[in-house]
Amino acid sequence: MHNLFENFLSKTKFITVLLALFVGGFARGAGVTLVTHGFNSSIDGWIIPMAGKMAQYPALPGTNSSCYELSITRNAQSQYVALATLISGVEPLVANSGEIFIKLDWSTLSGIGGASSTVIANAAASALFSTNLISALGGRSLTELPLHLAGHSRGGSVVSEMARLLGAQGLWVDHVTTLDPRPVGSLGDPAMKNYANILFADNYWQNLGDGLFVPNGQSIAGAYNRQLTDLNGGDSSSHTDVHLWYHATIDTNVSLTVDFATINATQRQTWWKSNETAGATAGFFYSLMGGGDRLSNLEPAGAGNGRVRDGYNKVWDLGAGVATNRDALPANNGAWPNLLKLNVTSTNRLSVDDPIALSFYTQSGATTSLTSEVRFFLDQDANPYTANNVEIFQTNILSTGTSHVALNSLNLLLDRTNTPPGTYNLFARIYDGVHARYLYASQKVSILPSRNAPGLSAPRLENAQLHFNINGFIGQTVVVQTSSNLLQWTSLSTNTLGLAPLEVVSQPVSSLSPRFYRAALVQ
């Protein structure tokens, strides 16, 4: 994600300011990524290492994150019980990346005599909605944050069903990833579907197995379908090689070993096409954290073999056009408000004097007779729950109902008196009076000090010294200069302004020697 640099020079009598159109780096934060296994499997082999590498992903918007195991078991009363345990990282309210990784373990129920994917999905979706699943969240549910659900084999059916169940409450899922999906009808698993509440869906699958000992996956309507046609090497099973392929798009080291399966330089050259950069621009790259262009017309596997943008929701025009590429939700009570997309549409390196132009898509409410509150914040990290963010704007928007999506545009004006210069993440919070959801913009915002020229207060004489204040704006660097003839100027001091006016003390001059003072901005 790189933009061109474009500079312009603004000059006044005493001020020179350089501004640049500059993208300060891709930024996303505060998301929940859930990964789960398939038939007769567990999280111990490949899921724990995969989540560990997600926490080390180069684009992680911070230095730490939270990783939980979410186990679904059946107790003696045949009730399905969900339990979340922190297994690595820090607690969510202090993670500066805002990222939470969930390893969904239903291993005791994944084999013959276990449970259908619908049953597991119902227990897992209920857990995500729960406000007491993770006590460290302080009464918040995981569904407040953007969701990325990923599942292998039968786990693909689990995450597909989770999306449906979340959508029944009006909740959108940002991303669903299926890895060689293989529902088992005889165990009660429904067919694979991408529902209308999924923003982006990608599916990685193969048919190199024998269909018995080595299952084959399948293409799914409405997804970006990337068929893997060369999985030589790696594991002994092409079915498990699919999640190894995806793992290698997170950990892009040339060689890696996961659960005794290894890929090396040979697989890096043959498993991915040239435009996938040996895995670095494939798979996880299209997550919010990866920042890949989901609206791309790229066909990585070749012409006619699936475009990336095929996986983008086209029920409404969200940037990919309109088409029938989603299954309708069987039920949707509109109980949750949603921020679907948030983009900075102006330059994202600007003076505090300039408006920040934004566009954002929403869907909220069961009907159009309601309103939702939307607030915008500048954040020093990527976690909306920490205390180092500052609110910059608040507005109310009309609800859309469940059959429409709204595109909103705003120009946000900052308070130049108390907005320190710096580089920030920008996020929005939508709240309907009951539920809140958060979403970060994809770009950081770099705020420069005000371009408005500073002024000097009337001087006063105290203890044989001349005192006056510099009246400017926070973050400005100001040089104080003196002259006896308004032609030649001598610099006395250079200062960076804080919130309060800065006092300058100068020796007085004789009444026979007039003296002039001025303040000028410096870069």
C-alpha positions as CSV (number, residue, x, y, z in Angstrom):
1,M,0.0,0.0,0.0
2,H,2.1,2.9,-1.2
3,N,1.0,6.2,-2.6
4,L,3.1,8.7,-4.6
5,F,4.6,11.6,-2.8
6,E,3.4,15.1,-3.9
7,N,4.9,18.2,-2.3
8,F,3.7,21.7,-2.3
9,L,5.1,24.9,-0.8
10,S,3.1,27.5,1.0
11,K,4.8,30.9,1.7
12,T,3.8,34.0,3.7
13,K,5.8,37.0,4.9
14,F,7.2,35.3,8.0
15,I,6.2,31.6,7.5
16,T,7.3,28.8,5.3
17,V,5.5,25.4,5.6
18,L,6.1,22.3,3.7
19,L,3.3,19.8,3.3
20,A,3.4,16.4,1.6
21,L,0.8,14.0,0.3
22,F,2.0,10.9,2.0
23,V,0.6,7.6,3.2
24,G,2.1,7.1,6.6
25,G,1.8,3.3,6.4
26,F,-1.0,0.8,6.3
27,A,-2.8,0.5,9.6
28,R,-5.5,-1.7,10.9
29,G,-6.2,-2.6,14.5
30,A,-8.6,-4.1,17.0
31,G,-9.8,-7.3,15.2
32,V,-10.7,-10.8,16.2
33,T,-9.3,-13.7,14.1
34,L,-10.8,-17.1,14.8
35,V,-9.2,-20.3,13.3
36,T,-10.6,-23.8,13.7
37,H,-9.9,-27.3,12.6
38,G,-11.8,-30.1,10.9
39,F,-12.8,-33.7,11.3
40,N,-11.2,-35.7,14.1
41,S,-8.6,-33.0,14.7
42,S,-7.5,-30.4,17.3
43,I,-5.7,-27.1,17.7
44,D,-2.5,-28.7,18.8
45,G,-0.9,-29.6,15.5
46,W,-1.1,-26.6,13.2
47,I,-3.5,-24.0,14.6
48,I,-1.5,-23.0,17.6
49,P,1.6,-22.4,15.4
50,M,-0.5,-20.5,12.9
51,A,-2.0,-18.2,15.5
52,G,1.5,-17.7,16.9
53,K,2.8,-16.5,13.5
54,M,-0.2,-14.2,13.1
55,A,0.9,-12.5,16.3
56,Q,4.3,-12.0,14.6
57,Y,2.9,-10.9,11.3
58,P,5.0,-7.9,10.0
59,A,1.8,-5.8,9.5
60,L,0.6,-6.3,13.1
61,P,-0.2,-2.8,14.2
62,G,1.6,-3.0,17.5
63,T,4.0,-5.0,19.5
64,N,1.7,-7.3,21.4
65,S,-1.7,-9.1,21.1
66,S,-3.9,-11.6,22.9
67,C,-4.3,-15.2,22.1
68,Y,-7.1,-17.4,23.5
69,E,-8.1,-21.0,23.3
70,L,-11.9,-21.3,22.9
71,S,-13.0,-24.9,23.7
72,I,-16.4,-26.3,22.9
73,T,-17.2,-29.4,24.9
74,R,-20.3,-31.4,25.9
75,N,-20.9,-32.0,29.6
76,A,-22.6,-34.8,31.4
77,Q,-26.0,-33.2,30.9
78,S,-25.4,-33.1,27.1
79,Q,-25.0,-29.3,27.2
80,Y,-22.5,-27.6,25.0
81,V,-20.0,-25.5,27.1
82,A,-17.7,-22.8,25.8
83,L,-14.6,-21.8,27.8
84,A,-12.0,-19.2,26.8
85,T,-8.4,-19.4,28.2
86,L,-5.6,-16.9,27.6
87,I,-2.7,-19.0,26.4
88,S,-0.3,-16.3,25.1
89,G,0.2,-12.6,24.8
90,V,-1.4,-10.0,27.0
91,E,-4.9,-9.2,28.1
92,P,-7.0,-7.5,25.5
93,L,-7.5,-4.1,27.2
94,V,-3.8,-3.5,27.2
95,A,-2.7,-5.0,23.9
96,N,-1.4,-2.1,21.8
97,S,-2.3,-3.9,18.5
98,G,-5.9,-4.5,19.6
99,E,-5.7,-7.9,17.9
100,I,-7.3,-11.0,19.5
101,F,-6.5,-14.4,18.1
102,I,-9.0,-17.3,18.9
103,K,-8.1,-20.9,18.5
104,L,-11.4,-22.7,18.4
105,D,-11.1,-26.3,19.7
106,W,-14.0,-28.7,19.3
107,S,-11.7,-31.8,19.1
108,T,-13.8,-33.9,21.5
109,L,-16.8,-33.5,19.2
110,S,-15.2,-33.5,15.8
111,G,-15.2,-37.2,15.1
112,I,-17.8,-39.9,14.6
113,G,-20.6,-39.6,17.2
114,G,-19.7,-36.0,17.8
115,A,-21.7,-33.0,16.7
116,S,-22.7,-31.3,13.4
117,S,-20.9,-28.2,12.3
118,T,-24.2,-26.3,13.0
119,V,-24.1,-27.3,16.7
120,I,-20.5,-26.3,17.1
121,A,-21.2,-23.0,15.2
122,N,-24.1,-22.2,17.5
123,A,-22.0,-22.7,20.6
124,A,-19.1,-20.7,19.2
125,A,-21.3,-17.8,17.9
126,S,-23.0,-17.6,21.3
127,A,-19.6,-17.4,22.9
128,L,-18.6,-14.5,20.7
129,F,-21.7,-12.7,21.6
130,S,-21.2,-13.3,25.4
131,T,-20.2,-10.3,27.5
132,N,-18.6,-12.6,30.1
133,L,-16.7,-15.1,27.9
134,I,-13.5,-13.1,28.5
135,S,-13.6,-11.4,31.9
136,A,-10.5,-9.3,31.0
137,L,-12.7,-7.5,28.4
138,G,-14.7,-5.9,31.2
139,G,-18.2,-6.8,30.0
140,R,-17.5,-6.4,26.3
141,S,-18.2,-9.0,23.7
142,L,-15.8,-10.1,20.9
143,T,-18.5,-9.1,18.4
144,E,-17.7,-5.4,19.0
145,L,-14.6,-5.9,16.8
146,P,-14.2,-6.9,13.1
147,L,-14.3,-10.6,12.7
148,H,-12.2,-12.9,10.5
149,L,-13.4,-16.5,10.7
150,A,-11.2,-19.2,9.2
151,G,-11.7,-23.0,9.1
152,H,-10.2,-26.1,7.5
153,S,-12.1,-29.0,6.2
154,R,-15.3,-29.5,8.4
155,G,-14.1,-26.3,10.1
156,G,-15.0,-24.5,6.9
157,S,-18.6,-25.5,7.5
158,V,-18.3,-24.4,11.1
159,V,-17.3,-20.8,10.2
160,S,-19.8,-20.6,7.4
161,E,-22.6,-21.5,9.9
162,M,-21.1,-19.1,12.4
163,A,-21.5,-16.3,9.9
164,R,-25.1,-17.3,9.3
165,L,-25.9,-17.3,13.1
166,L,-24.1,-14.0,13.6
167,G,-26.1,-12.5,10.7
168,A,-29.3,-13.6,12.3
169,Q,-28.6,-11.0,15.0
170,G,-27.8,-8.4,12.3
171,L,-24.0,-8.7,12.8
172,W,-21.7,-8.4,9.8
173,V,-18.5,-10.6,9.5
174,D,-15.6,-8.8,7.8
175,H,-13.9,-11.9,6.4
176,V,-14.6,-15.6,6.1
177,T,-11.7,-17.9,4.9
178,T,-12.3,-21.5,4.1
179,L,-9.4,-23.9,3.7
180,D,-10.3,-27.0,1.6
181,P,-13.8,-27.0,3.0
182,R,-15.3,-30.5,3.4
183,P,-18.7,-30.6,5.2
184,V,-19.8,-34.2,6.1
185,G,-23.5,-34.5,5.3
186,S,-23.8,-37.8,7.2
187,L,-22.7,-36.0,10.4
188,G,-25.4,-33.3,9.8
189,D,-23.1,-30.6,8.3
190,P,-25.0,-28.3,5.9
191,A,-23.7,-27.3,2.5
192,M,-21.2,-24.5,2.2
193,K,-22.6,-21.0,1.7
194,N,-21.5,-17.4,1.8
195,Y,-24.2,-15.3,3.4
196,A,-25.2,-11.7,2.7
197,N,-23.5,-10.4,6.0
198,I,-20.0,-11.4,4.9
199,L,-18.0,-8.6,3.4
200,F,-15.2,-10.7,1.9
201,A,-14.8,-14.4,1.4
202,D,-11.8,-16.3,0.1
203,N,-11.6,-20.1,-0.4
204,Y,-8.4,-22.1,-0.9
205,W,-9.0,-25.6,-2.1
206,Q,-7.6,-28.6,-4.0
207,N,-8.9,-31.8,-5.7
208,L,-5.6,-33.7,-5.7
209,G,-6.7,-36.3,-3.2
210,D,-8.3,-39.6,-3.7
211,G,-11.6,-38.5,-2.1
212,L,-11.4,-41.2,0.5
213,F,-8.2,-41.3,2.5
214,V,-7.3,-37.8,1.3
215,P,-10.4,-35.7,1.1
216,N,-10.9,-33.0,-1.6
217,G,-12.2,-29.6,-1.0
218,Q,-14.6,-27.6,-3.1
219,S,-15.2,-24.3,-4.8
220,I,-17.8,-22.0,-3.1
221,A,-20.1,-19.6,-4.8
222,G,-19.4,-16.0,-3.9
223,A,-15.8,-16.5,-2.8
224,Y,-12.5,-15.6,-4.3
225,N,-11.8,-19.2,-5.2
226,R,-8.1,-20.1,-5.4
227,Q,-7.6,-23.7,-6.5
228,L,-4.2,-25.1,-5.5
229,T,-3.0,-27.3,-8.3
230,D,0.6,-28.0,-7.3
231,L,1.2,-29.1,-3.7
232,N,4.1,-31.4,-4.3
233,G,6.3,-31.9,-1.2
234,G,5.0,-30.6,2.1
235,D,2.8,-33.1,3.8
236,S,1.8,-36.5,2.6
237,S,-1.8,-35.3,2.3
238,S,-2.8,-32.5,-0.1
239,H,-5.8,-31.9,2.1
240,T,-3.6,-30.8,5.0
241,D,-1.2,-29.1,2.6
242,V,-3.9,-26.5,2.1
243,H,-3.6,-25.1,5.6
244,L,0.2,-25.4,5.3
245,W,-0.1,-23.3,2.1
246,Y,-2.1,-20.7,4.1
247,H,0.3,-20.8,7.0
248,A,3.2,-20.0,4.7
249,T,1.4,-16.8,3.6
250,I,1.6,-15.7,7.3
251,D,5.1,-16.9,7.9
252,T,7.0,-15.9,4.7
253,N,10.3,-17.3,5.7
254,V,11.7,-19.4,2.8
255,S,11.6,-22.6,4.8
256,L,9.3,-23.6,7.6
257,T,8.1,-26.7,9.4
258,V,4.6,-27.0,10.9
259,D,3.4,-30.2,12.5
260,F,6.2,-32.2,10.9
261,A,5.4,-30.9,7.4
262,T,8.0,-28.8,5.7
263,I,8.1,-26.4,2.8
264,N,11.3,-25.0,1.4
265,A,12.5,-22.9,-1.5
266,T,11.2,-25.4,-4.0
267,Q,7.6,-25.1,-2.7
268,R,8.0,-21.3,-2.5
269,Q,8.5,-21.4,-6.3
270,T,5.9,-24.0,-7.3
271,W,3.0,-23.6,-4.8
272,W,2.4,-20.0,-5.7
273,K,2.1,-18.1,-8.9
274,S,4.6,-15.3,-9.7
275,N,2.1,-12.6,-8.8
276,E,1.7,-14.1,-5.4
277,T,5.3,-13.4,-4.5
278,A,6.1,-16.8,-3.1
279,G,3.1,-16.5,-0.7
280,A,3.8,-13.0,0.6
281,T,0.9,-11.5,-1.4
282,A,-1.6,-14.4,-1.1
283,G,-3.8,-15.9,1.5
284,F,-3.6,-14.0,4.8
285,F,-2.5,-10.9,2.8
286,Y,-6.2,-10.3,2.1
287,S,-7.1,-10.0,5.8
288,L,-7.6,-6.6,7.3
289,M,-4.2,-6.9,9.0
290,G,-2.5,-7.9,5.7
291,G,-4.0,-5.0,3.8
292,G,-4.2,-6.6,0.4
293,D,-6.5,-5.1,-2.2
294,R,-9.7,-7.1,-2.0
295,L,-11.2,-5.1,-4.9
296,S,-8.3,-6.2,-7.2
297,N,-9.1,-7.6,-10.6
298,L,-6.0,-9.8,-10.3
299,E,-6.5,-13.4,-11.3
300,P,-3.6,-15.1,-9.4
301,A,-4.2,-18.5,-10.9
302,G,-4.6,-17.2,-14.4
303,A,-7.3,-15.9,-16.6
304,G,-10.7,-17.4,-15.9
305,N,-9.5,-19.0,-12.6
306,G,-11.0,-16.5,-10.1
307,R,-10.5,-12.8,-9.5
308,V,-9.8,-11.5,-6.0
309,R,-12.7,-9.1,-6.1
310,D,-15.1,-12.1,-6.8
311,G,-15.0,-12.6,-3.1
312,Y,-16.3,-9.1,-2.3
313,N,-19.9,-8.7,-1.2
314,K,-22.0,-7.5,-4.2
315,V,-25.4,-7.6,-2.7
316,W,-24.9,-3.9,-2.3
317,D,-22.5,-1.7,-4.2
318,L,-19.6,-1.6,-1.7
319,G,-17.0,-1.0,-4.3
320,A,-17.1,-4.2,-6.4
321,G,-20.4,-3.5,-8.2
322,V,-23.7,-5.3,-7.8
323,A,-24.3,-9.0,-8.5
324,T,-25.9,-12.0,-6.9
325,N,-22.9,-13.5,-5.1
326,R,-24.3,-14.1,-1.6
327,D,-27.0,-16.3,-0.1
328,A,-29.7,-14.5,1.7
329,L,-29.8,-14.8,5.4
330,P,-32.7,-17.0,6.5
331,A,-33.2,-14.6,9.5
332,N,-31.9,-11.2,10.4
333,N,-33.4,-9.2,13.3
334,G,-31.1,-6.2,12.8
335,A,-30.1,-6.1,16.5
336,W,-26.5,-5.0,15.9
337,P,-25.2,-1.8,14.2
338,N,-22.3,-2.2,11.8
339,L,-19.4,-0.2,10.4
340,L,-18.6,-2.1,7.2
341,K,-15.8,0.1,5.7
342,L,-14.0,3.3,6.8
343,N,-11.6,5.2,4.5
344,V,-9.7,8.4,4.6
345,T,-10.5,10.0,1.3
346,S,-8.3,13.2,1.7
347,T,-4.5,13.2,1.9
348,N,-3.7,11.6,5.2
349,R,-0.8,13.9,5.9
350,L,-2.3,17.3,6.7
351,S,-2.2,20.3,8.9
352,V,-4.4,20.6,12.0
353,D,-6.1,23.4,10.1
354,D,-7.3,21.1,7.3
355,P,-10.4,18.9,7.4
356,I,-10.0,15.1,7.3
357,A,-12.3,13.7,4.6
358,L,-13.8,10.3,5.4
359,S,-16.3,7.9,3.9
360,F,-17.9,5.0,5.7
361,Y,-20.5,2.4,5.1
362,T,-23.1,1.4,7.7
363,Q,-25.9,-1.0,8.2
364,S,-27.9,-0.8,11.4
365,G,-31.3,-1.3,12.9
366,A,-34.3,-3.6,12.1
367,T,-36.1,-0.6,10.5
368,T,-35.3,2.9,9.1
369,S,-37.1,4.7,12.0
370,L,-34.1,4.4,14.4
371,T,-30.8,6.3,14.7
372,S,-27.3,5.3,15.6
373,E,-24.5,7.4,17.1
374,V,-21.1,7.4,15.4
375,R,-18.0,8.8,17.0
376,F,-14.6,9.3,15.5
377,F,-11.3,9.1,17.4
378,L,-7.6,9.7,16.8
379,D,-5.6,6.9,18.6
380,Q,-2.0,6.6,19.5
381,D,-2.1,2.8,19.3
382,A,-4.5,0.4,17.6
383,N,-6.8,-0.6,20.5
384,P,-10.0,1.4,21.0
385,Y,-10.3,0.3,24.6
386,T,-7.0,1.9,25.8
387,A,-7.1,5.5,27.2
388,N,-4.8,7.1,24.7
389,N,-7.3,8.1,22.1
390,V,-9.1,11.5,21.7
391,E,-12.6,12.0,20.3
392,I,-12.7,14.4,17.3
393,F,-16.3,14.2,16.1
394,Q,-19.7,12.8,17.0
395,T,-22.8,12.6,14.8
396,N,-26.1,10.7,14.5
397,I,-27.1,8.7,11.4
398,L,-30.4,7.2,10.4
399,S,-30.6,3.4,10.6
400,T,-30.8,1.6,7.3
401,G,-32.8,-1.5,8.2
402,T,-31.6,-4.9,7.1
403,S,-32.2,-4.4,3.4
404,H,-30.0,-1.4,2.8
405,V,-26.5,-0.1,3.3
406,A,-25.7,3.6,3.6
407,L,-22.6,5.4,2.3
408,N,-21.8,8.4,4.5
409,S,-19.2,11.2,3.9
410,L,-17.8,13.6,6.4
411,N,-15.2,16.4,6.7
412,L,-13.8,16.4,10.2
413,L,-12.3,19.6,11.6
414,L,-9.8,19.2,14.4
415,D,-9.4,21.5,17.4
416,R,-6.0,23.2,16.6
417,T,-5.7,24.4,20.2
418,N,-5.4,20.9,21.7
419,T,-4.5,18.4,19.0
420,P,-0.8,17.6,19.3
421,P,1.0,16.9,16.0
422,G,1.8,13.3,15.4
423,T,0.8,10.2,13.5
424,Y,-2.4,8.5,14.6
425,N,-4.7,5.6,13.9
426,L,-8.2,6.7,13.2
427,F,-11.2,4.7,14.3
428,A,-15.0,5.0,14.5
429,R,-17.5,3.6,17.0
430,I,-21.1,3.0,16.1
431,Y,-23.6,2.7,19.0
432,D,-27.3,2.1,18.8
433,G,-28.0,2.5,22.5
434,V,-27.4,-1.2,23.2
435,H,-24.6,-2.5,21.1
436,A,-21.3,-0.9,19.9
437,R,-18.9,-1.9,17.1
438,Y,-15.5,-0.5,16.2
439,L,-13.6,-0.1,13.0
440,Y,-10.2,1.4,12.2
441,A,-9.4,3.2,8.9
442,S,-6.9,1.5,6.7
443,Q,-4.5,4.4,6.7
444,K,-2.8,6.3,9.5
445,V,-3.3,10.1,9.7
446,S,-0.3,12.4,10.1
447,I,-1.2,15.7,11.8
448,L,1.1,18.7,11.3
449,P,1.0,21.8,13.4
450,S,-1.2,24.7,12.5
451,R,0.0,26.9,9.6
452,N,-1.6,30.0,11.2
453,A,1.1,32.5,12.2
454,P,1.7,33.0,15.9
455,G,1.4,36.4,17.6
456,L,3.0,38.2,20.5
457,S,1.1,39.7,23.4
458,A,1.7,43.3,24.5
459,P,5.0,43.5,26.4
460,R,5.3,44.3,30.0
461,L,8.3,45.4,32.1
462,E,9.0,43.4,35.2
463,N,12.2,43.6,37.3
464,A,14.1,45.5,34.6
465,Q,13.2,42.8,32.0
466,L,10.8,42.8,29.1
467,H,8.1,40.0,29.2
468,F,5.7,38.9,26.5
469,N,3.9,35.7,25.5
470,I,3.9,33.8,22.2
471,N,0.3,33.1,21.3
472,G,0.3,30.2,18.8
473,F,-0.9,26.6,18.6
474,I,0.3,23.3,20.1
475,G,3.2,21.8,18.4
476,Q,4.3,24.9,16.4
477,T,8.0,25.6,16.4
478,V,8.4,29.4,16.7
479,V,11.5,31.6,16.4
480,V,11.4,34.9,18.2
481,Q,13.4,37.6,16.4
482,T,14.3,41.2,17.2
483,S,15.2,44.2,15.0
484,S,16.0,47.9,15.5
485,N,15.0,48.9,12.0
486,L,12.4,46.3,10.7
487,L,15.0,45.3,8.0
488,Q,17.7,43.3,9.7
489,W,16.4,40.6,12.2
490,T,18.3,38.7,14.8
491,S,16.9,35.4,16.2
492,L,16.7,35.3,20.0
493,S,15.2,31.9,20.7
494,T,13.4,29.0,19.1
495,N,10.6,27.2,21.0
496,T,8.1,24.5,20.5
497,L,4.7,25.5,21.9
498,G,2.5,23.4,24.2
499,L,-1.0,24.0,25.3
500,A,-0.3,27.2,27.3
501,P,1.1,30.4,25.9
502,L,4.9,30.5,26.1
503,E,6.5,33.4,28.0
504,V,9.6,35.0,26.5
505,V,11.9,37.2,28.6
506,S,14.1,39.8,27.0
507,Q,16.4,42.5,28.3
508,P,14.8,46.0,27.8
509,V,16.5,48.5,25.6
510,S,17.0,52.3,26.0
511,S,14.2,54.6,25.0
512,L,16.7,56.1,22.6
513,S,17.1,52.7,20.8
514,P,13.8,51.4,19.5
515,R,13.4,47.7,19.4
516,F,10.9,45.5,17.5
517,Y,10.0,41.9,18.0
518,R,8.2,39.3,15.9
519,A,7.5,35.5,16.0
520,A,7.7,33.3,12.9
521,L,7.0,29.7,12.2
522,V,9.9,27.4,11.3
523,Q,9.6,24.0,9.7
